[in-house]
Amino acid sequence: MIYAVTTLLASNAFLGNVKLPGGPPEAVISYKAGAGDPSPYGGVGSPSEVGGTGMPGDVGFDPLGLANFDLSVDGATDKQRSAALVLRDYRDAELKHGRLAMLAAVAWPLQEQLNPYFAAKLHMPNLVAETGGLSPSVLNGGLEQAPVAASVLAFAAMVSAVELQGLRIKEATPVNEWRVGDYGTARIAEPGTEQFFSLQEGEIWNGRIAMIAIFAYVVQEALTGFPTANTIPFFLPALP
């Protein structure tokens, strides 16, 4: 949870003098450490010097200086990792969270709307009946139902397979050429083009909005007990 929050707040910009696109990921961090400070990273509230990097979605937002902390596994063994490598990992994590959130932002209200309909039509169990029409979740309950638990496990297995594919590509690609979020799938634009940058920026912003949306779904349903699908009537017309 801490890593996800840090990613959301800090990954929209690179530290120091890292220049992207095209900047070498081994660029040295330029954090202005105080007297006697042995670490290149500052504490909470210290300047992270973000913004102006040319990275998709970089708006220079890091008010708490969270981008100064290297929370990755690699950082535990290498305390002097460069700013580019640290924030590149943050961006990779942000993309993963954003992509999952975009799927969840659509699936959450869809299952609240469609599951009762198809359950009645196909004479199958209504998996949201137990929760009062709410999507099964940690706060709403309903996760102990066999079909729900099996679906969660299957989705976790698929996510793990995608993650392993990404790690294989990262290990097989030179450090200067690896791109965050690359899983070896077909591209609709060539890297380095204006269209590619535009698509990258669109994805990161949609992912950020989706992460906020999922958080809003969870809080709204936990506080009110009212299904999200019923709060957005334009999302899907009422089914007979």
N, C-alpha and C positions, 0 to 999 in steps of 0.2 A: 504494500500500500504506500509506504514512504517513497519507494523508488518510483511508483507510478505518479504520485503527486509531484515529486521533484522533476520528473520528466516533463509533465504537462506545463509546469511553470518555467522551467529553465531551458528546454530544448529548442526554443524558437530563435536561438542566436548562438553563435560561436564566441568563445572568449578571445581576448587579445587581438593580435594582428593577423589572425587567420584569414586568408582571402579565398573566397569561394564565389563561383566555381573556379576550379583550376589551382587553388592554393594547395601547397603540399601539406598532407595531413600530419607530417612530423614537425610542423611549425612550432616554435617555442612559445609558451605562454608568456604574456606580458603583464601579469598581475603585479601591481606595485606593492610588494610586501613591506610590512613595517619593520622597524629596527629590531633585529634579533629574531625575526620570524623565519624559521628554517624551512617552511613549506611554501611552495609556489601558489597554494590555494588559500584564500582568505576564509574568514568565518562568515556566519550569517550576518547580513547587513553590509558586508564589504563590497566594494565595486567590482563587478564582473566584466566591465568594459564591453558589453554586448552591443549589437546593432551595427548596421552598415557593412555586413559581411557579404551581401549578395546571395545569401542562402534563402531558398524558398521559405516564405513565412516568417522571416526575421524582422521583428518589429522592435527589437532591443528591449524586450520586457523581461526583467529579472530583478524586481525590487528587493528581494531578500538575499540576493547573491547566491542562490542555490546552485547555480552553474559552477561554483567554485569547488564543489565537492565531487570527487570521483568515487561513485558508489558501486562500480562494476567489480566483477571478479578479478579482471586484469589489474584494476587499480589497487587491489589488496596486495599484489606481488610487485607492482611497479609504482612507487610513490611519485615518480617524476614523469608520468605520462603527459604527453603534450596536450594542449588545449584542443587541438583539432581532433585527436583520437578520442578524447573524453566526450566532447560534445557530439561527435559523430555517432558514438554509441547511444547517447541520449536521444538523438534524432531517430535512430533505428528503433529504439524502444517506443518512442512516441508514435511512429508510423504503425507499429504492430498494435498498440493500444487503440489508435484511431481507426484502423481497419476493422478490428473486432467491434468497436463501438458503433461504426456505421452499419454493420450487419445487425447488431443488437437493437439499434434505434428503430430499425424497420421491423425486426422480428418480434419485439416486445408487444407493441399494440396489435400486430397482425395475429399473433396467437391468441390474444384476448378476444379478438373479433371472430376469428375463423374456427377456433377449436370447438366452441359450443355448436356452431352450425354443422360442421362435418361430423361431430360426434352424434348429433341427432340424425343426420342423413344416413350415416353408415353404421349406426347402432354400435358405436364404440364408446369407451369411457370419456367423459368430459373432464379433462385434466385440470381445468381451472374452476371446477365446481367447488372443490374443497377450500379454495382461497377466496371464494366470493367473486369470481370473475377476474381476479388479479393474476398476472403472470407468476408462475412458481419461482420463488427466489429465497434467499437466506432469510430476509425479513418477512416475506409474505407467506412462507411455508410452501408445502406441496412438493418439495424436492424428494421426499421419501417414496413417492409413487414410482412403481417399477419402470413404466415407460419414460418418465422424466429422468430418473437416475441413469437409465441406459443411454438416453440421448445425450446427457451431460458427459458421460464417459466416452461415448463415441466421438463427440465434438472435441474433447480434450485430446483424444488419440490423433485426430486429424490435424489439430493445431500443432501437436508435437512433431508430426511428420513434416509439416511445412517448416517448422523451426529447424529441424535437422537438415532439410534441404538448403535452407538459408545459410546455415553454418558451414555446410560442405562447400557452397559457392564462395563464401567469405574466405575459407582456408585455401581454396584453390586459386584465388584471385590476388594479384599483387596489391599491396596495401594502398598504393596510390591510385589504383583503378577500381577498387571495390565501391559500389554504390549502395547506400542504405536502402533497405526494403527490396533488394533484388533477389528474386526467387527463380530466375531463369525462365520466366514466362515470356510470351510474345509481347513486344512493345508496339504501341501505335504511334510512337514518335521517336526520333533518333536522339540519343543523349547529346547535349551541347547545343541543341536548337532552341529557339524561342518557344516553340510549341511544347517541347519537353519540359522546359522550366515552368511554363504556364500550367501544365498538367500537374507537375509536382506541387506547385503552390496551391492549386485547387484541392488536391488530395489532402494536404496537411491542414488546410483551413476547414474542410468538411469533416475531417477526423476530429479536430478540436471541438467543433460544434457538436458532433455526435457524442463525444465524451461528456460534455456538459449536459446534453439532452438525457443521456442514460442516468446521470446523477440526479437530474430533475425528476425522471420517472420514479426512481427508487424512493426519493424523499417524499414526493407527492403521494404515492400509494401508501407508504408507511404512516404518514400523518393523517391522511383522509380516508383510506380504505376504498377509494374510488378508482376504478380502472382507467388507465391512461387512454385506452382506445375510446372511451366515452367523452374524453375532454377534447378530442380532435376530430370532430364529425366530418371534416373534409378529407380525412385520411382515407376512409373507406365508407361507402354508403351503407346504411343499415341493411342487413340481410334478412330475407323473409324467414 
